[in-house]
């Protein structure tokens, strides 16, 4: 499967939000199961991100990542506070 890259240098007016979500979802789906965060933990991480002041339009302003993609990786951590996602 060919995964298209997301443009980090585009302006918001240049972006198609549905296409971005679709691309991020494809990238999450392509993570091997043994490297993917379990669903319950994934949802917990996203809940923490939703409360964070660094979340803007699905993007972390600390590192520029799409938080849904970052949270989906089992070994990934919050770029701001390393243990922020730890239970």
VOLUMDREN-746282 format. One record per residue: residue number from 1; residue in one letter; z, y, x of N, C-alpha, C in turn. Coordinates in pm, whole numbers, always signed. Layout:
// VOLUMDREN-746282
k NUM | r A | nw Z | nv Y | nu X | caw Z | cav Y | cau X | cw Z | cv Y | cu X
...
This chain:
// VOLUMDREN-746282
k 1 | r X | nw +0 | nv -117 | nu +83 | caw +0 | cav +0 | cau +0 | cw +0 | cv +124 | cu +88
k 2 | r X | nw -84 | nv +218 | nu +58 | caw -92 | cav +341 | cau +134 | cw +5 | cv +442 | cu +73
k 3 | r X | nw +95 | nv +496 | nu +154 | caw +189 | cav +597 | cau +108 | cw +142 | cv +732 | cu +159
k 4 | r X | nw +128 | nv +826 | nu +66 | caw +86 | cav +960 | cau +104 | cw +205 | cv +1040 | cu +152
k 5 | r X | nw +183 | nv +1122 | nu +250 | caw +290 | cav +1205 | cau +304 | cw +317 | cv +1322 | cu +211
k 6 | r X | nw +442 | nv +1364 | nu +210 | caw +483 | cav +1480 | cau +133 | cw +469 | cv +1602 | cu +222
k 7 | r X | nw +418 | nv +1709 | nu +169 | caw +398 | cav +1830 | cau +248 | cw +525 | cv +1914 | cu +251
k 8 | r X | nw +589 | nv +1921 | nu +368 | caw +710 | cav +1999 | cau +384 | cw +680 | cv +2146 | cu +410
k 9 | r X | nw +555 | nv +2180 | nu +435 | caw +521 | cav +2318 | cau +465 | cw +456 | cv +2390 | cu +347
k 10 | r X | nw +452 | nv +2325 | nu +233 | caw +394 | cav +2388 | cau +114 | cw +496 | cv +2480 | cu +48
k 11 | r X | nw +447 | nv +2578 | nu -21 | caw +531 | cav +2662 | cau -104 | cw +551 | cv +2593 | cu -238
k 12 | r X | nw +660 | nv +2626 | nu -306 | caw +686 | cav +2563 | cau -436 | cw +570 | cv +2582 | cu -532
k 13 | r X | nw +503 | nv +2698 | nu -527 | caw +392 | cav +2722 | cau -619 | cw +274 | cv +2630 | cu -593
k 14 | r X | nw +270 | nv +2568 | nu -474 | caw +161 | cav +2478 | cau -439 | cw +189 | cv +2333 | cu -479
k 15 | r X | nw +310 | nv +2306 | nu -522 | caw +351 | cav +2168 | cau -545 | cw +338 | cv +2126 | cu -690
k 16 | r X | nw +313 | nv +1999 | nu -708 | caw +308 | cav +1937 | cau -840 | cw +434 | cv +1850 | cu -849
k 17 | r X | nw +535 | nv +1894 | nu -926 | caw +663 | cav +1826 | cau -930 | cw +651 | cv +1679 | cu -973
k 18 | r X | nw +566 | nv +1650 | nu -1068 | caw +550 | cav +1511 | cau -1112 | cw +492 | cv +1425 | cu -1000
k 19 | r X | nw +399 | nv +1480 | nu -925 | caw +339 | cav +1406 | cau -815 | cw +442 | cv +1383 | cu -704
k 20 | r X | nw +523 | nv +1485 | nu -676 | caw +627 | cav +1469 | cau -575 | cw +723 | cv +1358 | cu -616
k 21 | r X | nw +770 | nv +1362 | nu -740 | caw +863 | cav +1259 | cau -786 | cw +798 | cv +1121 | cu -775
k 22 | r X | nw +674 | nv +1111 | nu -815 | caw +602 | cav +984 | cau -808 | cw +592 | cv +934 | cu -664
k 23 | r X | nw +563 | nv +1024 | nu -572 | caw +552 | cav +986 | cau -431 | cw +687 | cv +943 | cu -375
k 24 | r X | nw +793 | nv +1017 | nu -407 | caw +927 | cav +980 | cau -361 | cw +966 | cv +845 | cu -419
k 25 | r X | nw +936 | nv +823 | nu -546 | caw +967 | cav +695 | cau -611 | cw +892 | cv +581 | cu -541
k 26 | r X | nw +767 | nv +601 | nu -507 | caw +690 | cav +500 | cau -434 | cw +754 | cv +470 | cu -299
k 27 | r X | nw +800 | nv +575 | nu -232 | caw +863 | cav +556 | cau -102 | cw +995 | cv +478 | cu -116
k 28 | r X | nw +1071 | nv +508 | nu -219 | caw +1196 | cav +434 | cau -244 | cw +1164 | cv +288 | cu -274
k 29 | r X | nw +1064 | nv +266 | nu -358 | caw +1026 | cav +129 | cau -395 | cw +976 | cv +49 | cu -275
k 30 | r X | nw +926 | nv +118 | nu -172 | caw +873 | cav +47 | cau -56 | cw +981 | cv +9 | cu +47
k 31 | r X | nw +1104 | nv +56 | nu +25 | caw +1214 | cav +20 | cau +115 | cw +1245 | cv -128 | cu +93
k 32 | r X | nw +1249 | nv -208 | nu +200 | caw +1283 | cav -349 | cau +184 | cw +1422 | cv -365 | cu +119
k 33 | r X | nw +1436 | nv -464 | nu +33 | caw +1560 | cav -483 | cau -43 | cw +1683 | cv -488 | cu +47
k 34 | r X | nw +1672 | nv -552 | nu +163 | caw +1788 | cav -563 | cau +252 | cw +1825 | cv -430 | cu +318
k 35 | r X | nw +1740 | nv -330 | nu +305 | caw +1767 | cav -198 | cau +362 | cw +1798 | cv -95 | cu +253
k 36 | r X | nw +1790 | nv -137 | nu +128 | caw +1807 | cav -46 | cau +15 | cw +1954 | cv -41 | cu -28
k 37 | r X | nw +1998 | nv +76 | nu -66 | caw +2132 | cav +94 | cau -119 | cw +2141 | cv +25 | cu -255
k 38 | r X | nw +2249 | nv -52 | nu -280 | caw +2266 | cav -111 | cau -413 | cw +2267 | cv -1 | cu -521
k 39 | r X | nw +2215 | nv -33 | nu -638 | caw +2195 | cav +66 | cau -745 | cw +2322 | cv +144 | cu -779
k 40 | r X | nw +2435 | nv +78 | nu -792 | caw +2559 | cav +147 | cau -828 | cw +2598 | cv +249 | cu -720
k 41 | r X | nw +2585 | nv +210 | nu -595 | caw +2616 | cav +301 | cau -484 | cw +2515 | cv +415 | cu -477
k 42 | r X | nw +2388 | nv +383 | nu -502 | caw +2283 | cav +485 | cau -505 | cw +2317 | cv +592 | cu -608
k 43 | r X | nw +2354 | nv +550 | nu -728 | caw +2388 | cav +645 | cau -835 | cw +2512 | cv +727 | cu -798
k 44 | r X | nw +2610 | nv +664 | nu -733 | caw +2730 | cav +735 | cau -690 | cw +2694 | cv +843 | cu -588
k 45 | r X | nw +2610 | nv +808 | nu -492 | caw +2565 | cav +905 | cau -392 | cw +2494 | cv +1023 | cu -458
k 46 | r X | nw +2405 | nv +994 | nu -552 | caw +2333 | cav +1103 | cau -620 | cw +2429 | cv +1192 | cu -697
k 47 | r X | nw +2534 | nv +1134 | nu -753 | caw +2636 | cav +1213 | cau -823 | cw +2703 | cv +1312 | cu -728
k 48 | r X | nw +2730 | nv +1267 | nu -606 | caw +2788 | cav +1355 | cau -505 | cw +2689 | cv +1466 | cu -470
k 49 | r X | nw +2563 | nv +1430 | nu -453 | caw +2460 | cav +1529 | cau -421 | cw +2445 | cv +1632 | cu -533
k 50 | r X | nw +2455 | nv +1588 | nu -657 | caw +2441 | cav +1682 | cau -770 | cw +2548 | cv +1791 | cu -767
k 51 | r X | nw +2662 | nv +1760 | nu -710 | caw +2773 | cav +1856 | cau -704 | cw +2767 | cv +1944 | cu -578
k 52 | r X | nw +2675 | nv +1915 | nu -489 | caw +2668 | cav +1983 | cau -359 | cw +2590 | cv +2114 | cu -369
k 53 | r X | nw +2643 | nv +2217 | nu -307 | caw +2575 | cav +2348 | cau -305 | cw +2448 | cv +2347 | cu -221
k 54 | r X | nw +2429 | nv +2243 | nu -141 | caw +2311 | cav +2234 | cau -56 | cw +2192 | cv +2167 | cu -125
k 55 | r X | nw +2207 | nv +2129 | nu -250 | caw +2098 | cav +2066 | cau -325 | cw +2019 | cv +2173 | cu -400
k 56 | r X | nw +1890 | nv +2180 | nu -370 | caw +1801 | cav +2273 | cau -440 | cw +1672 | cv +2199 | cu -473
k 57 | r X | nw +1643 | nv +2185 | nu -600 | caw +1520 | cav +2120 | cau -647 | cw +1499 | cv +1982 | cu -584
k 58 | r X | nw +1606 | nv +1904 | nu -577 | caw +1595 | cav +1768 | cau -525 | cw +1591 | cv +1759 | cu -374
k 59 | r X | nw +1601 | nv +1874 | nu -306 | caw +1593 | cav +1879 | cau -161 | cw +1726 | cv +1924 | cu -103
k 60 | r X | nw +1765 | nv +1863 | nu +7 | caw +1885 | cav +1904 | cau +79 | cw +1848 | cv +2017 | cu +174
k 61 | r X | nw +1913 | nv +2131 | nu +158 | caw +1879 | cav +2243 | cau +245 | cw +1934 | cv +2226 | cu +386
k 62 | r X | nw +2024 | nv +2131 | nu +406 | caw +2078 | cav +2105 | cau +540 | cw +1975 | cv +2038 | cu +629
k 63 | r X | nw +1894 | nv +1947 | nu +572 | caw +1799 | cav +1873 | cau +656 | cw +1656 | cv +1873 | cu +602
k 64 | r X | nw +1636 | nv +1916 | nu +478 | caw +1502 | cav +1920 | cau +420 | cw +1458 | cv +1791 | cu +353
k 65 | r X | nw +1546 | nv +1691 | nu +347 | caw +1508 | cav +1563 | cau +287 | cw +1511 | cv +1571 | cu +135
k 66 | r X | nw +1442 | nv +1477 | nu +73 | caw +1456 | cav +1456 | cau -70 | cw +1577 | cv +1364 | cu -86
k 67 | r X | nw +1682 | nv +1413 | nu -153 | caw +1808 | cav +1339 | cau -155 | cw +1794 | cv +1201 | cu -219
k 68 | r X | nw +1706 | nv +1185 | nu -315 | caw +1689 | cav +1054 | cau -378 | cw +1637 | cv +952 | cu -277
k 69 | r X | nw +1552 | nv +995 | nu -188 | caw +1499 | cav +906 | cau -84 | cw +1607 | cv +876 | cu +20
k 70 | r X | nw +1678 | nv +977 | nu +63 | caw +1784 | cav +957 | cau +163 | cw +1893 | cv +866 | cu +109
k 71 | r X | nw +1934 | nv +888 | nu -14 | caw +2042 | cav +809 | cau -74 | cw +2001 | cv +663 | cu -93
k 72 | r X | nw +1873 | nv +637 | nu -99 | caw +1823 | cav +501 | cau -124 | cw +1833 | cv +410 | cu -2
k 73 | r X | nw +1850 | nv +467 | nu +116 | caw +1861 | cav +387 | cau +238 | cw +2005 | cv +348 | cu +265
k 74 | r X | nw +2031 | nv +220 | nu +271 | caw +2168 | cav +167 | cau +287 | cw +2245 | cv +231 | cu +402
k 75 | r X | nw +2180 | nv +253 | nu +515 | caw +2250 | cav +304 | cau +633 | cw +2241 | cv +455 | cu +650
k 76 | r X | nw +2175 | nv +521 | nu +557 | caw +2162 | cav +667 | cau +567 | cw +2295 | cv +733 | cu +532
k 77 | r X | nw +2315 | nv +853 | nu +584 | caw +2437 | cav +928 | cau +557 | cw +2400 | cv +1069 | cu +514
k 78 | r X | nw +2497 | nv +1137 | nu +460 | caw +2480 | cav +1278 | cau +425 | cw +2457 | cv +1354 | cu +554
k 79 | r X | nw +2357 | nv +1442 | nu +560 | caw +2330 | cav +1515 | cau +684 | cw +2435 | cv +1622 | cu +716
k 80 | r X | nw +2513 | nv +1659 | nu +618 | caw +2611 | cav +1765 | cau +637 | cw +2746 | cv +1709 | cu +682
k 81 | r X | nw +2793 | nv +1608 | nu +611 | caw +2922 | cav +1548 | cau +639 | cw +2901 | cv +1398 | cu +647
k 82 | r X | nw +2909 | nv +1341 | nu +765 | caw +2873 | cav +1202 | cau +787 | cw +2941 | cv +1106 | cu +690
k 83 | r X | nw +3068 | nv +1126 | nu +659 | caw +3138 | cav +1031 | cau +572 | cw +3146 | cv +1079 | cu +426
k 84 | r X | nw +3068 | nv +1176 | nu +389 | caw +3073 | cav +1230 | cau +253 | cw +3040 | cv +1125 | cu +147
k 85 | r X | nw +2951 | nv +1032 | nu +179 | caw +2912 | cav +930 | cau +82 | cw +3001 | cv +806 | cu +85
k 86 | r X | nw +3090 | nv +797 | nu +181 | caw +3174 | cav +678 | cau +190 | cw +3269 | cv +673 | cu +71
k 87 | r X | nw +3287 | nv +553 | nu +14 | caw +3377 | cav +538 | cau -103 | cw +3521 | cv +569 | cu -69
